[in-house]
Structure formats: structure tokens, C-alpha cells
Amino acid sequence: MFADAKIDKFAIRNVVPRLVFQSLSVIIATSTVAAMFPFFGDINAVIGAFGCIPLDFVLPMVFYNVTSKPSKHGLIFWANTLIATIFSALGLLGAISSIRQIVLDAKTYHFFANL
């Protein structure tokens, strides 16, 4: 109905409806979830602590050390190890503090409290 299987999948006729419907579904889902949970930001903080910090700061350093095998006596190896260790600790502290904040917010939790 909205797409044409006979033309290229990246043609404007096929891309625009897919983009619109995917965007609408994400907007509706996240706004509903955000409205249901007054501490939606705290949940995002947990996701960020477990997902963003390791993927952005820890894993690239570890992967560089594993794949490039710099000398263990060199500055690069120890700088990468230090960065991975510090950001692992920060990620752990961020996860603990955001879970603590969820527990504190859950005491006063009500569905659709801000509407």
C-alpha cells in the first residue's frame, strides 16, 4: 500500500513511508513509556551507565591493546589500561547511583504522575 516492491528498496517511494512509520512508532513508544514512568531519565541513566560508558570508553581501549599488542612497557598500553580501568569504575559508580535513584523515586511512584 505504501511501498512498491517492484522498484529499488532505497527509492524515495519506499524510504519515506518507512522513515515516517518507524519515527512515529519510536515517538509514540518512548513518549508513552516516558509518561508512564516519572523517573524515565533515571532509567536512561542506567542504560547509559551499562551501555554507553563501556562501549565508548572501555572496549576501544581493550580492543586496541588486544589487537595491536603494544609493548607492556610502553606508554600506550598503560594509558589504555588506565583509561579502561578508570571508566570501568565510573560506569560502575554511575550504575549504582542511577539504580539508587530509581529506588528512591519508586517510593513516590504513580502512573502518569506528571500529566
Biopython code that builds the backbone (N, CA, C, O; Angstrom):
import numpy as np
from Bio.PDB.StructureBuilder import StructureBuilder

atoms = [
    (1, "MET", "N", (0.818, -1.180, 0.000)),
    (1, "MET", "CA", (0.000, 0.000, 0.000)),
    (1, "MET", "C", (0.872, 1.259, 0.000)),
    (1, "MET", "O", (0.609, 2.198, -0.751)),
    (2, "PHE", "N", (1.917, 1.277, 0.850)),
    (2, "PHE", "CA", (2.768, 2.450, 0.921)),
    (2, "PHE", "C", (4.075, 2.267, 0.163)),
    (2, "PHE", "O", (4.696, 3.251, -0.240)),
    (3, "ALA", "N", (4.495, 1.048, -0.035)),
    (3, "ALA", "CA", (5.770, 0.780, -0.706)),
    (3, "ALA", "C", (5.513, 0.027, -1.999)),
    (3, "ALA", "O", (4.455, -0.574, -2.187)),
    (4, "ASP", "N", (6.483, 0.069, -2.875)),
    (4, "ASP", "CA", (6.394, -0.618, -4.158)),
    (4, "ASP", "C", (7.547, -1.609, -4.252)),
    (4, "ASP", "O", (8.712, -1.215, -4.309)),
    (5, "ALA", "N", (7.217, -2.884, -4.267)),
    (5, "ALA", "CA", (8.237, -3.927, -4.277)),
    (5, "ALA", "C", (8.953, -4.033, -5.613)),
    (5, "ALA", "O", (10.011, -4.655, -5.699)),
    (6, "LYS", "N", (8.390, -3.434, -6.656)),
    (6, "LYS", "CA", (8.988, -3.548, -7.990)),
    (6, "LYS", "C", (10.136, -2.573, -8.208)),
    (6, "LYS", "O", (10.921, -2.747, -9.140)),
    (7, "ILE", "N", (10.248, -1.550, -7.366)),
    (7, "ILE", "CA", (11.341, -0.595, -7.536)),
    (7, "ILE", "C", (12.378, -0.810, -6.445)),
    (7, "ILE", "O", (12.184, -1.624, -5.542)),
    (8, "ASP", "N", (13.471, -0.082, -6.533)),
    (8, "ASP", "CA", (14.585, -0.228, -5.590)),
    (8, "ASP", "C", (14.130, 0.054, -4.156)),
    (8, "ASP", "O", (13.304, 0.936, -3.920)),
    (9, "LYS", "N", (14.672, -0.694, -3.214)),
    (9, "LYS", "CA", (14.252, -0.517, -1.815)),
    (9, "LYS", "C", (14.690, 0.817, -1.232)),
    (9, "LYS", "O", (14.150, 1.243, -0.211)),
    (10, "PHE", "N", (15.659, 1.492, -1.857)),
    (10, "PHE", "CA", (16.107, 2.794, -1.380)),
    (10, "PHE", "C", (15.518, 3.944, -2.199)),
    (10, "PHE", "O", (15.972, 5.083, -2.086)),
    (11, "ALA", "N", (14.521, 3.652, -3.014)),
    (11, "ALA", "CA", (13.846, 4.716, -3.754)),
    (11, "ALA", "C", (13.025, 5.556, -2.777)),
    (11, "ALA", "O", (12.613, 5.070, -1.724)),
    (12, "ILE", "N", (12.792, 6.806, -3.131)),
    (12, "ILE", "CA", (12.059, 7.730, -2.260)),
    (12, "ILE", "C", (10.697, 7.153, -1.884)),
    (12, "ILE", "O", (10.261, 7.284, -0.741)),
    (13, "ARG", "N", (10.025, 6.516, -2.839)),
    (13, "ARG", "CA", (8.699, 5.947, -2.581)),
    (13, "ARG", "C", (8.741, 4.882, -1.484)),
    (13, "ARG", "O", (7.755, 4.704, -0.770)),
    (14, "ASN", "N", (9.833, 4.189, -1.341)),
    (14, "ASN", "CA", (9.945, 3.154, -0.321)),
    (14, "ASN", "C", (10.571, 3.671, 0.971)),
    (14, "ASN", "O", (10.250, 3.168, 2.048)),
    (15, "VAL", "N", (11.440, 4.646, 0.889)),
    (15, "VAL", "CA", (12.154, 5.126, 2.071)),
    (15, "VAL", "C", (11.285, 6.025, 2.937)),
    (15, "VAL", "O", (11.287, 5.893, 4.161)),
    (16, "VAL", "N", (10.541, 6.938, 2.316)),
    (16, "VAL", "CA", (9.767, 7.920, 3.081)),
    (16, "VAL", "C", (8.712, 7.265, 3.975)),
    (16, "VAL", "O", (8.660, 7.589, 5.161)),
    (17, "PRO", "N", (7.869, 6.359, 3.468)),
    (17, "PRO", "CA", (6.893, 5.739, 4.384)),
    (17, "PRO", "C", (7.550, 4.959, 5.518)),
    (17, "PRO", "O", (7.078, 4.981, 6.655)),
    (18, "ARG", "N", (8.630, 4.279, 5.203)),
    (18, "ARG", "CA", (9.326, 3.512, 6.243)),
    (18, "ARG", "C", (9.901, 4.445, 7.301)),
    (18, "ARG", "O", (9.802, 4.167, 8.496)),
    (19, "LEU", "N", (10.496, 5.539, 6.873)),
    (19, "LEU", "CA", (11.046, 6.521, 7.804)),
    (19, "LEU", "C", (9.949, 7.141, 8.670)),
    (19, "LEU", "O", (10.127, 7.307, 9.877)),
    (20, "VAL", "N", (8.829, 7.478, 8.059)),
    (20, "VAL", "CA", (7.721, 8.094, 8.801)),
    (20, "VAL", "C", (7.158, 7.117, 9.828)),
    (20, "VAL", "O", (6.981, 7.481, 10.991)),
    (21, "PHE", "N", (6.875, 5.889, 9.419)),
    (21, "PHE", "CA", (6.277, 4.931, 10.342)),
    (21, "PHE", "C", (7.232, 4.494, 11.445)),
    (21, "PHE", "O", (6.807, 4.293, 12.583)),
    (22, "GLN", "N", (8.503, 4.344, 11.130)),
    (22, "GLN", "CA", (9.471, 4.000, 12.172)),
    (22, "GLN", "C", (9.633, 5.144, 13.156)),
    (22, "GLN", "O", (9.716, 4.919, 14.364)),
    (23, "SER", "N", (9.678, 6.356, 12.656)),
    (23, "SER", "CA", (9.804, 7.513, 13.547)),
    (23, "SER", "C", (8.574, 7.655, 14.431)),
    (23, "SER", "O", (8.698, 7.911, 15.628)),
    (24, "LEU", "N", (7.393, 7.491, 13.854)),
    (24, "LEU", "CA", (6.169, 7.591, 14.648)),
    (24, "LEU", "C", (6.099, 6.506, 15.715)),
    (24, "LEU", "O", (5.694, 6.773, 16.846)),
    (25, "SER", "N", (6.488, 5.292, 15.366)),
    (25, "SER", "CA", (6.426, 4.215, 16.358)),
    (25, "SER", "C", (7.391, 4.469, 17.506)),
    (25, "SER", "O", (7.059, 4.206, 18.662)),
    (26, "VAL", "N", (8.577, 4.974, 17.205)),
    (26, "VAL", "CA", (9.536, 5.285, 18.265)),
    (26, "VAL", "C", (9.034, 6.444, 19.122)),
    (26, "VAL", "O", (9.147, 6.402, 20.347)),
    (27, "ILE", "N", (8.488, 7.468, 18.493)),
    (27, "ILE", "CA", (7.976, 8.622, 19.241)),
    (27, "ILE", "C", (6.824, 8.206, 20.152)),
    (27, "ILE", "O", (6.784, 8.593, 21.320)),
    (28, "ILE", "N", (5.903, 7.433, 19.631)),
    (28, "ILE", "CA", (4.755, 7.006, 20.443)),
    (28, "ILE", "C", (5.198, 6.089, 21.574)),
    (28, "ILE", "O", (4.750, 6.243, 22.711)),
    (29, "ALA", "N", (6.069, 5.141, 21.273)),
    (29, "ALA", "CA", (6.524, 4.201, 22.310)),
    (29, "ALA", "C", (7.301, 4.909, 23.406)),
    (29, "ALA", "O", (7.059, 4.672, 24.589)),
    (30, "THR", "N", (8.224, 5.769, 23.028)),
    (30, "THR", "CA", (9.035, 6.420, 24.059)),
    (30, "THR", "C", (8.248, 7.465, 24.835)),
    (30, "THR", "O", (8.465, 7.634, 26.035)),
    (31, "SER", "N", (7.337, 8.170, 24.169)),
    (31, "SER", "CA", (6.553, 9.160, 24.923)),
    (31, "SER", "C", (5.573, 8.473, 25.863)),
    (31, "SER", "O", (5.294, 8.989, 26.945)),
    (32, "THR", "N", (5.049, 7.323, 25.469)),
    (32, "THR", "CA", (4.174, 6.570, 26.370)),
    (32, "THR", "C", (4.964, 6.049, 27.559)),
    (32, "THR", "O", (4.518, 6.161, 28.700)),
    (33, "VAL", "N", (6.116, 5.488, 27.303)),
    (33, "VAL", "CA", (6.949, 4.992, 28.396)),
    (33, "VAL", "C", (7.400, 6.148, 29.287)),
    (33, "VAL", "O", (7.389, 6.028, 30.512)),
    (34, "ALA", "N", (7.796, 7.263, 28.680)),
    (34, "ALA", "CA", (8.234, 8.420, 29.461)),
    (34, "ALA", "C", (7.094, 8.980, 30.297)),
    (34, "ALA", "O", (7.324, 9.446, 31.413)),
    (35, "ALA", "N", (5.873, 8.946, 29.782)),
    (35, "ALA", "CA", (4.734, 9.445, 30.547)),
    (35, "ALA", "C", (4.360, 8.477, 31.671)),
    (35, "ALA", "O", (3.897, 8.904, 32.729)),
    (36, "MET", "N", (4.556, 7.186, 31.445)),
    (36, "MET", "CA", (4.214, 6.206, 32.475)),
    (36, "MET", "C", (5.204, 6.234, 33.628)),
    (36, "MET", "O", (4.825, 6.007, 34.777)),
    (37, "PHE", "N", (6.450, 6.507, 33.335)),
    (37, "PHE", "CA", (7.479, 6.495, 34.354)),
    (37, "PHE", "C", (7.998, 7.909, 34.607)),
    (37, "PHE", "O", (8.722, 8.454, 33.775)),
    (38, "PRO", "N", (7.644, 8.498, 35.720)),
    (38, "PRO", "CA", (8.143, 9.842, 36.010)),
    (38, "PRO", "C", (9.660, 9.881, 36.153)),
    (38, "PRO", "O", (10.253, 10.954, 36.041)),
    (39, "PHE", "N", (10.294, 8.764, 36.394)),
    (39, "PHE", "CA", (11.749, 8.705, 36.510)),
    (39, "PHE", "C", (12.375, 8.073, 35.277)),
    (39, "PHE", "O", (13.318, 7.289, 35.382)),
    (40, "PHE", "N", (11.848, 8.417, 34.109)),
    (40, "PHE", "CA", (12.350, 7.894, 32.847)),
    (40, "PHE", "C", (13.821, 8.272, 32.638)),
    (40, "PHE", "O", (14.588, 7.493, 32.072)),
    (41, "GLY", "N", (14.207, 9.452, 33.089)),
    (41, "GLY", "CA", (15.601, 9.876, 32.992)),
    (41, "GLY", "C", (16.528, 8.993, 33.804)),
    (41, "GLY", "O", (17.669, 8.751, 33.410)),
    (42, "ASP", "N", (16.040, 8.511, 34.935)),
    (42, "ASP", "CA", (16.852, 7.607, 35.749)),
    (42, "ASP", "C", (17.071, 6.272, 35.040)),
    (42, "ASP", "O", (18.150, 5.685, 35.130)),
    (43, "ILE", "N", (16.052, 5.800, 34.340)),
    (43, "ILE", "CA", (16.190, 4.556, 33.578)),
    (43, "ILE", "C", (17.197, 4.765, 32.444)),
    (43, "ILE", "O", (18.015, 3.890, 32.162)),
    (44, "ASN", "N", (17.130, 5.922, 31.806)),
    (44, "ASN", "CA", (18.127, 6.225, 30.767)),
    (44, "ASN", "C", (19.531, 6.289, 31.349)),
    (44, "ASN", "O", (20.494, 5.919, 30.678)),
    (45, "ALA", "N", (19.659, 6.749, 32.577)),
    (45, "ALA", "CA", (20.971, 6.801, 33.228)),
    (45, "ALA", "C", (21.530, 5.394, 33.450)),
    (45, "ALA", "O", (22.729, 5.170, 33.280)),
    (46, "VAL", "N", (20.675, 4.454, 33.825)),
    (46, "VAL", "CA", (21.118, 3.065, 33.998)),
    (46, "VAL", "C", (21.582, 2.494, 32.664)),
    (46, "VAL", "O", (22.631, 1.857, 32.579)),
    (47, "ILE", "N", (20.791, 2.730, 31.632)),
    (47, "ILE", "CA", (21.152, 2.234, 30.302)),
    (47, "ILE", "C", (22.467, 2.860, 29.848)),
    (47, "ILE", "O", (23.312, 2.180, 29.267)),
    (48, "GLY", "N", (22.639, 4.148, 30.113)),
    (48, "GLY", "CA", (23.884, 4.813, 29.744)),
    (48, "GLY", "C", (25.077, 4.283, 30.512)),
    (48, "GLY", "O", (26.164, 4.126, 29.957)),
    (49, "ALA", "N", (24.869, 4.008, 31.800)),
    (49, "ALA", "CA", (25.972, 3.503, 32.617)),
    (49, "ALA", "C", (26.398, 2.107, 32.176)),
    (49, "ALA", "O", (27.587, 1.786, 32.179)),
    (50, "PHE", "N", (25.429, 1.278, 31.797)),
    (50, "PHE", "CA", (25.764, -0.080, 31.380)),
    (50, "PHE", "C", (26.118, -0.182, 29.904)),
    (50, "PHE", "O", (26.857, -1.082, 29.506)),
    (51, "GLY", "N", (25.597, 0.733, 29.087)),
    (51, "GLY", "CA", (25.805, 0.620, 27.655)),
    (51, "GLY", "C", (26.774, 1.627, 27.073)),
    (51, "GLY", "O", (27.689, 1.258, 26.336)),
    (52, "CYS", "N", (26.584, 2.876, 27.392)),
    (52, "CYS", "CA", (27.358, 3.937, 26.745)),
    (52, "CYS", "C", (28.808, 3.967, 27.227)),
    (52, "CYS", "O", (29.728, 3.999, 26.409)),
    (53, "ILE", "N", (29.017, 3.958, 28.503)),
    (53, "ILE", "CA", (30.386, 4.074, 29.026)),
    (53, "ILE", "C", (31.265, 2.895, 28.590)),
    (53, "ILE", "O", (32.375, 3.127, 28.110)),
    (54, "PRO", "N", (30.821, 1.648, 28.735)),
    (54, "PRO", "CA", (31.700, 0.565, 28.263)),
    (54, "PRO", "C", (31.944, 0.592, 26.761)),
    (54, "PRO", "O", (33.064, 0.348, 26.313)),
    (55, "LEU", "N", (30.904, 0.889, 25.973)),
    (55, "LEU", "CA", (31.081, 0.868, 24.519)),
    (55, "LEU", "C", (31.919, 2.025, 24.008)),
    (55, "LEU", "O", (32.613, 1.890, 23.001)),
    (56, "ASP", "N", (31.864, 3.150, 24.682)),
    (56, "ASP", "CA", (32.588, 4.326, 24.197)),
    (56, "ASP", "C", (33.991, 4.452, 24.767)),
    (56, "ASP", "O", (34.886, 4.932, 24.071)),
    (57, "PHE", "N", (34.210, 4.045, 25.992)),
    (57, "PHE", "CA", (35.476, 4.329, 26.653)),
    (57, "PHE", "C", (36.287, 3.099, 27.024)),
    (57, "PHE", "O", (37.517, 3.150, 27.008)),
    (58, "VAL", "N", (35.640, 2.010, 27.354)),
    (58, "VAL", "CA", (36.375, 0.841, 27.849)),
    (58, "VAL", "C", (36.752, -0.112, 26.710)),
    (58, "VAL", "O", (37.926, -0.438, 26.533)),
    (59, "LEU", "N", (35.766, -0.551, 25.947)),
    (59, "LEU", "CA", (36.039, -1.563, 24.923)),
    (59, "LEU", "C", (37.023, -1.111, 23.843)),
    (59, "LEU", "O", (37.852, -1.922, 23.430)),
    (60, "PRO", "N", (36.981, 0.139, 23.360)),
    (60, "PRO", "CA", (38.000, 0.512, 22.360)),
    (60, "PRO", "C", (39.429, 0.400, 22.888)),
    (60, "PRO", "O", (40.335, 0.008, 22.153)),
    (61, "MET", "N", (39.630, 0.741, 24.153)),
    (61, "MET", "CA", (40.979, 0.648, 24.724)),
    (61, "MET", "C", (41.416, -0.809, 24.861)),
    (61, "MET", "O", (42.553, -1.163, 24.549)),
    (62, "VAL", "N", (40.507, -1.634, 25.327)),
    (62, "VAL", "CA", (40.819, -3.063, 25.486)),
    (62, "VAL", "C", (41.064, -3.697, 24.123)),
    (62, "VAL", "O", (42.026, -4.444, 23.944)),
    (63, "PHE", "N", (40.187, -3.395, 23.157)),
    (63, "PHE", "CA", (40.355, -3.972, 21.822)),
    (63, "PHE", "C", (41.654, -3.515, 21.165)),
    (63, "PHE", "O", (42.306, -4.293, 20.469)),
    (64, "TYR", "N", (42.031, -2.256, 21.383)),
    (64, "TYR", "CA", (43.302, -1.780, 20.824)),
    (64, "TYR", "C", (44.462, -2.554, 21.431)),
    (64, "TYR", "O", (45.369, -2.980, 20.716)),
    (65, "ASN", "N", (44.437, -2.735, 22.736)),
    (65, "ASN", "CA", (45.520, -3.479, 23.389)),
    (65, "ASN", "C", (45.558, -4.930, 22.926)),
    (65, "ASN", "O", (46.638, -5.503, 22.783)),
    (66, "VAL", "N", (44.402, -5.528, 22.691)),
    (66, "VAL", "CA", (44.365, -6.931, 22.281)),
    (66, "VAL", "C", (44.792, -7.088, 20.825)),
    (66, "VAL", "O", (45.558, -7.993, 20.493)),
    (67, "THR", "N", (44.296, -6.204, 19.956)),
    (67, "THR", "CA", (44.589, -6.388, 18.533)),
    (67, "THR", "C", (45.965, -5.866, 18.135)),
    (67, "THR", "O", (46.660, -6.505, 17.345)),
    (68, "SER", "N", (46.369, -4.721, 18.668)),
    (68, "SER", "CA", (47.649, -4.127, 18.266)),
    (68, "SER", "C", (48.826, -4.664, 19.067)),
    (68, "SER", "O", (49.975, -4.574, 18.634)),
    (69, "LYS", "N", (48.538, -5.215, 20.223)),
    (69, "LYS", "CA", (49.563, -5.772, 21.104)),
    (69, "LYS", "C", (50.740, -4.808, 21.308)),
    (69, "LYS", "O", (51.880, -5.139, 20.981)),
    (70, "PRO", "N", (50.455, -3.606, 21.856)),
    (70, "PRO", "CA", (51.570, -2.703, 22.146)),
    (70, "PRO", "C", (52.428, -3.279, 23.275)),
    (70, "PRO", "O", (51.977, -4.124, 24.047)),
    (71, "SER", "N", (53.649, -2.812, 23.353)),
    (71, "SER", "CA", (54.567, -3.297, 24.382)),
    (71, "SER", "C", (54.012, -2.993, 25.772)),
    (71, "SER", "O", (53.498, -1.904, 26.024)),
    (72, "LYS", "N", (54.124, -3.968, 26.663)),
    (72, "LYS", "CA", (53.631, -3.767, 28.025)),
    (72, "LYS", "C", (54.497, -2.792, 28.808)),
    (72, "LYS", "O", (54.150, -2.394, 29.920)),
    (73, "HIS", "N", (55.602, -2.419, 28.233)),
    (73, "HIS", "CA", (56.475, -1.433, 28.877)),
    (73, "HIS", "C", (56.250, -0.042, 28.295)),
    (73, "HIS", "O", (56.855, 0.931, 28.744)),
    (74, "GLY", "N", (55.376, 0.047, 27.296)),
    (74, "GLY", "CA", (55.162, 1.323, 26.616)),
    (74, "GLY", "C", (54.051, 2.152, 27.247)),
    (74, "GLY", "O", (53.241, 1.650, 28.026)),
    (75, "LEU", "N", (54.034, 3.412, 26.896)),
    (75, "LEU", "CA", (53.064, 4.359, 27.423)),
    (75, "LEU", "C", (51.653, 4.079, 26.901)),
    (75, "LEU", "O", (50.683, 4.227, 27.645)),
    (76, "ILE", "N", (51.528, 3.683, 25.648)),
    (76, "ILE", "CA", (50.212, 3.450, 25.044)),
    (76, "ILE", "C", (49.457, 2.351, 25.784)),
    (76, "ILE", "O", (48.279, 2.511, 26.107)),
    (77, "PHE", "N", (50.127, 1.248, 26.050)),
    (77, "PHE", "CA", (49.487, 0.136, 26.748)),
    (77, "PHE", "C", (48.967, 0.573, 28.110)),
    (77, "PHE", "O", (47.819, 0.295, 28.457)),
    (78, "TRP", "N", (49.799, 1.247, 28.875)),
    (78, "TRP", "CA", (49.404, 1.622, 30.230)),
    (78, "TRP", "C", (48.393, 2.765, 30.230)),
    (78, "TRP", "O", (47.550, 2.833, 31.124)),
    (79, "ALA", "N", (48.456, 3.653, 29.260)),
    (79, "ALA", "CA", (47.442, 4.710, 29.153)),
    (79, "ALA", "C", (46.080, 4.101, 28.821)),
    (79, "ALA", "O", (45.069, 4.484, 29.410)),
    (80, "ASN", "N", (46.050, 3.162, 27.889)),
    (80, "ASN", "CA", (44.796, 2.489, 27.550)),
    (80, "ASN", "C", (44.259, 1.690, 28.729)),
    (80, "ASN", "O", (43.057, 1.702, 28.994)),
    (81, "THR", "N", (45.134, 1.005, 29.429)),
    (81, "THR", "CA", (44.714, 0.234, 30.594)),
    (81, "THR", "C", (44.182, 1.146, 31.690)),
    (81, "THR", "O", (43.179, 0.834, 32.331)),
    (82, "LEU", "N", (44.846, 2.264, 31.902)),
    (82, "LEU", "CA", (44.396, 3.230, 32.909)),
    (82, "LEU", "C", (43.038, 3.819, 32.531)),
    (82, "LEU", "O", (42.161, 3.937, 33.387)),
    (83, "ILE", "N", (42.852, 4.188, 31.270)),
    (83, "ILE", "CA", (41.568, 4.731, 30.819)),
    (83, "ILE", "C", (40.464, 3.690, 30.983)),
    (83, "ILE", "O", (39.380, 4.012, 31.470)),
    (84, "ALA", "N", (40.726, 2.452, 30.583)),
    (84, "ALA", "CA", (39.717, 1.394, 30.708)),
    (84, "ALA", "C", (39.369, 1.145, 32.179)),
    (84, "ALA", "O", (38.202, 0.933, 32.507)),
    (85, "THR", "N", (40.357, 1.168, 33.055)),
    (85, "THR", "CA", (40.108, 0.935, 34.478)),
    (85, "THR", "C", (39.312, 2.073, 35.096)),
    (85, "THR", "O", (38.347, 1.834, 35.823)),
    (86, "ILE", "N", (39.707, 3.304, 34.814)),
    (86, "ILE", "CA", (39.011, 4.468, 35.396)),
    (86, "ILE", "C", (37.567, 4.520, 34.913)),
    (86, "ILE", "O", (36.656, 4.722, 35.716)),
    (87, "PHE", "N", (37.348, 4.343, 33.621)),
    (87, "PHE", "CA", (35.982, 4.430, 33.117)),
    (87, "PHE", "C", (35.148, 3.217, 33.493)),
    (87, "PHE", "O", (33.923, 3.321, 33.555)),
    (88, "SER", "N", (35.765, 2.075, 33.744)),
    (88, "SER", "CA", (35.013, 0.939, 34.285)),
    (88, "SER", "C", (34.504, 1.266, 35.685)),
    (88, "SER", "O", (33.360, 0.970, 36.029)),
    (89, "ALA", "N", (35.373, 1.883, 36.486)),
    (89, "ALA", "CA", (34.955, 2.292, 37.832)),
    (89, "ALA", "C", (33.867, 3.359, 37.764)),
    (89, "ALA", "O", (32.902, 3.308, 38.528)),
    (90, "LEU", "N", (34.012, 4.326, 36.857)),
    (90, "LEU", "CA", (32.990, 5.365, 36.710)),
    (90, "LEU", "C", (31.662, 4.784, 36.230)),
    (90, "LEU", "O", (30.599, 5.210, 36.681)),
    (91, "GLY", "N", (31.718, 3.816, 35.322)),
    (91, "GLY", "CA", (30.497, 3.155, 34.867)),
    (91, "GLY", "C", (29.813, 2.406, 35.990)),
    (91, "GLY", "O", (28.587, 2.432, 36.105)),
    (92, "LEU", "N", (30.599, 1.741, 36.817)),
    (92, "LEU", "CA", (30.045, 1.027, 37.963)),
    (92, "LEU", "C", (29.421, 1.995, 38.963)),
    (92, "LEU", "O", (28.323, 1.752, 39.464)),
    (93, "LEU", "N", (30.120, 3.093, 39.252)),
    (93, "LEU", "CA", (29.564, 4.105, 40.158)),
    (93, "LEU", "C", (28.298, 4.742, 39.578)),
    (93, "LEU", "O", (27.337, 4.995, 40.303)),
    (94, "GLY", "N", (28.305, 4.998, 38.270)),
    (94, "GLY", "CA", (27.115, 5.548, 37.628)),
    (94, "GLY", "C", (25.939, 4.596, 37.682)),
    (94, "GLY", "O", (24.805, 5.019, 37.907)),
    (95, "ALA", "N", (26.199, 3.310, 37.477)),
    (95, "ALA", "CA", (25.120, 2.322, 37.552)),
    (95, "ALA", "C", (24.568, 2.225, 38.968)),
    (95, "ALA", "O", (23.353, 2.168, 39.156)),
    (96, "ILE", "N", (25.441, 2.207, 39.955)),
    (96, "ILE", "CA", (24.992, 2.139, 41.350)),
    (96, "ILE", "C", (24.173, 3.365, 41.710)),
    (96, "ILE", "O", (23.110, 3.243, 42.319)),
    (97, "SER", "N", (24.655, 4.548, 41.341)),
    (97, "SER", "CA", (23.927, 5.759, 41.717)),
    (97, "SER", "C", (22.603, 5.886, 40.973)),
    (97, "SER", "O", (21.626, 6.363, 41.550)),
    (98, "SER", "N", (22.544, 5.474, 39.712)),
    (98, "SER", "CA", (21.274, 5.571, 38.996)),
    (98, "SER", "C", (20.272, 4.532, 39.493)),
    (98, "SER", "O", (19.073, 4.810, 39.534)),
    (99, "ILE", "N", (20.733, 3.354, 39.867)),
    (99, "ILE", "CA", (19.813, 2.364, 40.447)),
    (99, "ILE", "C", (19.329, 2.848, 41.808)),
    (99, "ILE", "O", (18.164, 2.659, 42.156)),
    (100, "ARG", "N", (20.208, 3.464, 42.569)),
    (100, "ARG", "CA", (19.806, 4.043, 43.859)),
    (100, "ARG", "C", (18.739, 5.115, 43.663)),
    (100, "ARG", "O", (17.778, 5.189, 44.429)),
    (101, "GLN", "N", (18.912, 5.943, 42.636)),
    (101, "GLN", "CA", (17.932, 6.999, 42.374)),
    (101, "GLN", "C", (16.589, 6.409, 41.944)),
    (101, "GLN", "O", (15.541, 6.951, 42.297)),
    (102, "ILE", "N", (16.601, 5.321, 41.195)),
    (102, "ILE", "CA", (15.346, 4.654, 40.824)),
    (102, "ILE", "C", (14.648, 4.124, 42.066)),
    (102, "ILE", "O", (13.431, 4.251, 42.196)),
    (103, "VAL", "N", (15.408, 3.533, 42.979)),
    (103, "VAL", "CA", (14.817, 3.010, 44.216)),
    (103, "VAL", "C", (14.201, 4.150, 45.029)),
    (103, "VAL", "O", (13.109, 4.000, 45.578)),
    (104, "LEU", "N", (14.890, 5.275, 45.107)),
    (104, "LEU", "CA", (14.345, 6.420, 45.844)),
    (104, "LEU", "C", (13.102, 6.981, 45.161)),
    (104, "LEU", "O", (12.139, 7.345, 45.836)),
    (105, "ASP", "N", (13.111, 7.055, 43.835)),
    (105, "ASP", "CA", (11.952, 7.577, 43.104)),
    (105, "ASP", "C", (10.781, 6.601, 43.125)),
    (105, "ASP", "O", (9.627, 7.019, 43.024)),
    (106, "ALA", "N", (11.062, 5.316, 43.254)),
    (106, "ALA", "CA", (9.991, 4.322, 43.235)),
    (106, "ALA", "C", (9.088, 4.424, 44.455)),
    (106, "ALA", "O", (7.953, 3.949, 44.430)),
    (107, "LYS", "N", (9.580, 5.035, 45.512)),
    (107, "LYS", "CA", (8.755, 5.182, 46.719)),
    (107, "LYS", "C", (7.583, 6.129, 46.490)),
    (107, "LYS", "O", (6.536, 5.988, 47.122)),
    (108, "THR", "N", (7.752, 7.080, 45.602)),
    (108, "THR", "CA", (6.687, 8.048, 45.313)),
    (108, "THR", "C", (6.137, 7.855, 43.904)),
    (108, "THR", "O", (5.656, 8.811, 43.296)),
    (109, "TYR", "N", (6.199, 6.651, 43.384)),
    (109, "TYR", "CA", (5.848, 6.343, 42.001)),
    (109, "TYR", "C", (4.342, 6.283, 41.805)),
    (109, "TYR", "O", (3.629, 5.657, 42.589)),
    (110, "HIS", "N", (3.867, 6.936, 40.757)),
    (110, "HIS", "CA", (2.468, 6.847, 40.329)),
    (110, "HIS", "C", (2.456, 6.870, 38.803)),
    (110, "HIS", "O", (3.202, 7.627, 38.183)),
    (111, "PHE", "N", (1.596, 6.027, 38.194)),
    (111, "PHE", "CA", (1.468, 6.049, 36.746)),
    (111, "PHE", "C", (0.973, 7.412, 36.282)),
    (111, "PHE", "O", (0.071, 7.992, 36.886)),
    (112, "PHE", "N", (1.556, 7.909, 35.231)),
    (112, "PHE", "CA", (1.168, 9.186, 34.617)),
    (112, "PHE", "C", (1.085, 10.301, 35.635)),
    (112, "PHE", "O", (0.138, 11.087, 35.615)),
    (113, "ALA", "N", (2.060, 10.385, 36.527)),
    (113, "ALA", "CA", (2.026, 11.350, 37.639)),
    (113, "ALA", "C", (2.142, 12.782, 37.160)),
    (113, "ALA", "O", (1.591, 13.675, 37.804)),
    (114, "ASN", "N", (2.827, 13.045, 36.070)),
    (114, "ASN", "CA", (3.058, 14.410, 35.643)),
    (114, "ASN", "C", (2.006, 14.920, 34.658)),
    (114, "ASN", "O", (2.111, 16.056, 34.197)),
    (115, "LEU", "N", (1.007, 14.123, 34.327)),
    (115, "LEU", "CA", (0.011, 14.553, 33.339)),
    (115, "LEU", "C", (-1.159, 15.219, 33.994)),
    (115, "LEU", "O", (-2.091, 15.642, 33.311)),
]
sb = StructureBuilder()
sb.init_structure("model")
sb.init_model(0)
sb.init_chain("A")
sb.init_seg("    ")
for serial, (resi, resn, name, xyz) in enumerate(atoms, 1):
    if name == "N":
        sb.init_residue(resn, " ", resi, " ")
    sb.init_atom(name, np.array(xyz, "f"), 0.0, 1.0, " ", f" {name:<3s}", serial, name[0])
structure = sb.get_structure()
